[in-house]
Amino acid sequence: MTYTAGIIGTGGIAGMGILGMHDEERIGREKITASHAGGFDAQAEIDLVAGADVEAAKLERFGEAWGIDPDRRYVGHEAMLESESLDVVSVCTPSSLHHRHVVDAARSAADPELIWCEKPIATDVTAAREMVDVCAETGTELVVNHSFRFTDKLRQLRTLVQEERLLGDPQSVAMQFRMELLRNATHLLDTLVYLLDARAETVSGHITGENEAVESLEAGTRVDDAGGGGFVVMDDGTFVTVDCTIPRDSSSMTLQFIGSEGKLYLNNDDGEWRYWRLDDGEHVEEPLPGIDGAWTWEDDYERAFSNAAAHVVDVLEGRAANRSAGEEATRSLEIIIGLYLSHHTGGQVEIPLARPLRDVRVTSW
């Protein structure tokens, strides 16, 4: 069966490239395969037929690059959702618009079976919860593009941690990644909750106020999103330290897990994954079972979008359960909002957030 897809938001992550991730001369001039459109293009079962954007020039450029019929390029997402019957809708707009576009798509005449939404799920917890609830009410599957979940190595690592208890009982995690929290650290924190299958219970945070995207990435607009960190106590008792204050040029995405039966070191930027089994009080290094090498940009991130699109097909066909559901994506958002709340109130924050705190919004791109 062939499924039809439409994209809301036709900029970088949709398929035209992002400054800081792709070669500058390619951005906006050619199609980038590590993208939503690239993921669809890699699947014979999905046909990208429509696109929508508020900027006509951006829409036309995207439509030409990805071969979308001019009659199916819509200025404004409402027009696309009113005119098209779609199986899949991708939401590739700035994070502050995810809520509106997901809810509108789920309730629209387009009647998609599945919405593939970029990360983070939203910029406040109330919005994220409504997105999840509306999709449940309308029978729409909500897949959030925390792309690491769609890499083969991280999936295998989760099996080792959760099913084969590689670490025994997790006790401590130390994590580091570049600023800013919503734009970048959402990947790091989602990796945490994915591998531990846990939820934050207590959060204490510090926000630096630094945002490098305006200058180095020419984002053009000042937002709340900034570097920060702190500590998190998970509901399984694991104590986690988070440092996402480092500029892109000097940052390396690292996670170190210590458990009752072993320890694990992941350095994604430098391509180094190491594991030590705890044996009679001594850590003995061993290969990670079933994992050849470490996470790399070329072998893992570049393939994550085609893997995600293949997973979309599997979910539509009933062959797989949603691997990156909205409920899961809300777990990392709760931590990020908790870090901001803690910094600005000077106290620790309990998760799940009390009702008035769920509306706290952190603006980002």
VEXPA-103008 format. One record per residue (C-alpha): x, y, z; residue in three letters. Coordinates in steps of 0.5 Angstrom, whole numbers, padded with zeros to 4 digits, always signed. Each point is the difference from the previous one (the first is absolute). Layout:
N
XYZALA ...
% end
This chain:
365
+0000+0000+0000MET +0002+0007-0001THR -0001+0006+0005TYR +0000+0007-0002THR +0003+0005+0004ALA +0000+0008+0001GLY +0005+0004+0004ILE -0001+0006+0004ILE +0006+0005+0000GLY +0004-0001-0006THR +0007+0003+0003GLY +0006-0004+0002GLY -0002-0006+0004ILE -0005-0001-0005ALA +0005-0001-0006GLY +0004+0006-0001MET +0006+0000+0005GLY +0001+0003+0006ILE +0006+0005+0002LEU +0005-0003+0004GLY -0002-0007-0002MET +0001+0000-0007HIS +0005+0003-0005ASP -0002+0008-0001GLU +0000+0000-0008GLU -0005-0006+0000ARG -0005+0003+0005ILE -0007+0002-0004GLY +0003-0001-0006ARG -0001-0008-0001GLU -0003-0005+0004LYS +0003-0003+0006ILE -0001-0008+0001THR +0000+0001+0008ALA -0007+0003+0001SER -0007-0002+0000HIS -0001+0000-0008ALA +0007-0004-0001GLY -0003-0005+0005GLY -0007+0000-0004PHE +0005-0001-0007ASP +0003-0006+0003ALA -0006-0004+0001GLN -0004-0003-0006ALA -0006+0000+0004GLU -0001+0008+0001ILE -0001+0005-0005ASP +0001+0007+0002LEU -0005+0004-0004VAL -0001+0007+0004ALA +0003+0005+0004GLY -0002+0006+0004ALA +0004+0006+0002ASP -0002+0008+0002VAL +0006+0002-0005GLU -0002-0001-0007ALA +0008+0000-0002ALA +0002-0005+0005LYS -0006-0004-0002LEU +0002+0000-0008GLU +0007-0001+0001ARG -0002-0006+0004PHE -0005-0003-0005GLY +0005+0001-0005GLU +0005-0004+0003ALA -0004-0006+0002TRP -0005+0000-0006GLY -0007+0002+0003ILE -0005+0002-0005ASP -0001+0008+0000PRO -0007-0001+0001ASP +0001-0004+0007ARG +0005+0006+0003ARG -0004+0003+0005TYR +0001+0007+0003VAL -0002-0001+0007GLY -0002-0007+0003HIS -0007+0001+0001GLU -0001+0000-0008ALA +0004-0007+0000MET -0004-0003+0005LEU -0006+0002-0003GLU +0001-0002-0007SER +0004-0007+0001GLU -0001-0007+0002SER +0006-0002+0004LEU +0003-0006+0003ASP +0006+0003+0003VAL +0001+0008+0002VAL +0007+0002+0002SER +0000+0006+0005VAL +0007+0004-0002CYS -0002+0007+0003THR +0004+0003+0006PRO -0002-0003+0007SER -0004+0005+0002SER -0005-0001-0006LEU +0000-0008+0001HIS -0006+0000+0005HIS -0004+0004-0005ARG +0002-0004-0006HIS -0001-0007+0003VAL -0007+0002+0003VAL -0002+0003-0007ASP +0002-0006-0004ALA -0003-0005+0005ALA -0007+0003+0000ARG +0001+0002-0008SER -0004-0003-0006ALA +0007-0003-0002ALA -0001-0005+0005ASP +0007-0002+0001PRO +0001-0007+0003GLU +0007+0002+0003LEU +0003+0007+0001ILE +0008+0000+0000TRP +0002+0006+0004CYS +0006+0003+0001GLU +0004+0000+0007LYS -0001+0003+0005PRO -0008-0002+0000ILE -0002+0007+0003ALA +0003+0006+0004THR -0005-0001+0006ASP -0002-0006+0003VAL -0008+0002+0000THR +0001+0000-0008ALA +0004-0006+0000ALA -0006-0004+0004ARG -0005+0003-0004GLU +0003-0002-0007MET +0000-0007+0003VAL -0007+0000+0002ASP -0003+0003-0006VAL +0004-0006-0004CYS -0003-0005+0004ALA -0007+0003+0000GLU +0001+0000-0008THR +0003-0007-0001GLY +0007+0004-0002THR +0006-0003+0001GLU +0005+0005+0003LEU +0008-0002-0002VAL +0005+0006+0003VAL +0006+0000-0004ASN +0005-0001+0005HIS +0005-0003-0005SER +0005-0004+0004PHE -0006-0005+0002ARG +0000-0002-0007PHE +0007-0002+0000THR +0002-0007+0000ASP +0005+0000+0005LYS -0004+0004+0005LEU -0006-0005-0001ARG +0005-0006+0001GLN +0003+0004+0006LEU -0007+0001+0003ARG -0001-0007+0000THR +0007-0002+0003LEU -0002+0005+0006VAL -0007-0002+0001GLN -0001-0007-0002GLU +0007-0003+0001GLU +0001+0005+0006ARG +0007+0002-0002LEU +0001+0005+0005LEU -0004-0004+0006GLY -0004+0006+0003ASP +0002+0006-0002PRO +0003+0005+0005GLN +0003+0006-0003SER +0001+0004-0007VAL +0004+0006-0002ALA -0002+0003-0006MET +0003+0006-0005GLN -0002+0003-0006PHE +0000+0007-0003ARG -0005+0005+0001MET -0006+0002-0001GLU -0005-0005+0005LEU -0006+0000-0005LEU +0004+0000-0007ARG +0005-0005+0002ASN +0000-0003+0007ALA -0007-0003-0002THR +0004-0005-0003HIS +0005-0001+0006LEU -0006-0001+0005LEU -0005-0004-0005ASP +0006-0005+0000THR +0000+0000+0007LEU -0007-0002+0001VAL +0000-0005-0006TYR +0006-0004+0003LEU -0002+0000+0007LEU -0008+0000-0001ASP -0001+0005+0005ALA -0003+0006+0002ARG +0003+0006+0004ALA -0002+0001+0007GLU +0004+0006+0002THR +0003+0006-0004VAL +0005+0005+0003SER +0003+0005-0006GLY +0005+0005-0002HIS -0001+0004-0006ILE +0005+0004-0003THR -0004+0005-0005GLY +0005-0001-0005GLU -0002-0002-0007ASN +0005-0001-0006GLU -0005-0001-0006ALA -0002+0008-0001VAL +0007+0001-0001GLU +0004-0006-0003SER -0006-0003-0003LEU -0004+0006-0002GLU -0006-0002+0003ALA -0002+0008+0000GLY -0005+0000+0006THR +0001+0000+0007ARG -0003-0006+0004VAL -0001-0002+0007ASP +0004-0007-0002ASP +0007+0000+0003ALA +0006-0004+0003GLY -0001-0003+0007GLY +0000-0006+0004GLY -0001-0003+0007GLY -0002-0007+0003PHE -0006-0004-0001VAL -0002-0006+0005VAL -0004-0005-0004MET -0006-0004+0002ASP +0005-0006+0000ASP +0004+0003+0005GLY +0006+0002-0005THR +0004+0006+0001PHE +0001+0004-0006VAL +0005+0006-0001THR -0002+0004-0006VAL +0005+0005-0004ASP -0002+0003-0006CYS +0003+0007+0001THR +0006-0001-0005ILE +0000+0003-0007PRO +0000-0004-0006ARG +0007+0000-0002ASP +0003-0002+0006SER -0006-0005+0002SER +0000-0008+0000SER -0006-0004+0001MET +0001-0004+0006THR -0003-0005+0005LEU +0003-0004+0005GLN -0005-0005+0004PHE +0002-0004+0006ILE -0004-0005+0003GLY +0000-0006+0005SER +0003-0005-0005GLU +0004+0005-0005GLY +0002+0006-0003LYS -0001+0003-0007LEU +0003+0006-0004TYR -0003+0003-0006LEU +0004+0006-0004ASN -0005+0001-0006ASN +0004+0005-0003ASP +0007-0003+0000ASP -0003-0007-0002GLY +0002-0004+0007GLU -0005-0005+0004TRP +0004-0004+0005ARG -0003-0005+0005TYR +0003-0003+0007TRP -0004-0005+0004ARG +0001+0000+0007LEU +0004-0006+0002ASP +0001-0001+0008ASP +0001+0007+0001GLY +0004+0001-0006GLU -0002+0003-0007HIS +0002-0004-0006VAL -0001+0002-0007GLU -0004-0004-0005GLU -0003+0002-0007PRO -0007+0002+0000LEU -0004-0007-0002PRO -0003+0001-0007GLY +0003+0007-0001ILE +0005+0001-0005ASP +0004+0007+0001GLY -0003+0006+0003ALA -0005+0005-0003TRP +0002+0004-0005THR -0003+0006-0004TRP +0001-0004-0007GLU -0003-0007+0002ASP -0005+0002+0005ASP -0003+0007+0000TYR +0000+0001-0008GLU -0004-0007+0000ARG -0004+0002+0006ALA -0005+0004-0005PHE -0001-0006-0005SER -0001-0005+0006ASN -0005+0005+0003ALA -0004+0000-0006ALA +0001-0008+0000ALA -0003+0000+0007HIS -0006+0005-0002VAL -0002-0006-0006VAL +0001-0005+0006ASP -0005+0003+0004VAL -0005+0002-0005LEU +0000-0008-0002GLU -0001-0002+0007GLY +0007-0003+0000ARG +0003+0004+0006ALA -0002+0004+0006ALA +0002+0007+0000ASN +0007+0001+0002ARG +0000+0007+0001SER -0007+0002+0003ALA -0002+0007+0002GLY +0000-0002+0007GLU +0007-0002+0000GLU +0002+0006-0003ALA -0004+0004+0006THR +0005-0003+0005ARG +0006+0004-0003SER -0004+0006-0001LEU -0002+0000+0008GLU +0008-0001+0002ILE +0001+0006-0005ILE -0005+0004+0003ILE +0002-0002+0007GLY +0007+0003-0001LEU -0003+0007-0002TYR -0005+0000+0006LEU +0005-0002+0005SER +0005+0005-0002HIS -0005+0006+0000HIS -0003-0002+0006THR +0006-0002+0004GLY -0003-0007+0002GLY +0000-0007-0002GLN -0006-0002-0004VAL -0005-0006+0000GLU -0002-0004-0006ILE -0005-0001-0002PRO -0001+0007+0000LEU -0006+0003+0004ALA -0005+0003-0005ARG +0001+0007+0000PRO +0008-0001-0001LEU -0002-0004-0007ARG -0002+0006-0003ASP +0007+0003+0001VAL +0003+0001-0007ARG +0007+0000-0003VAL +0001+0003-0007THR +0004-0003-0005SER +0001-0001-0007TRP 
% end
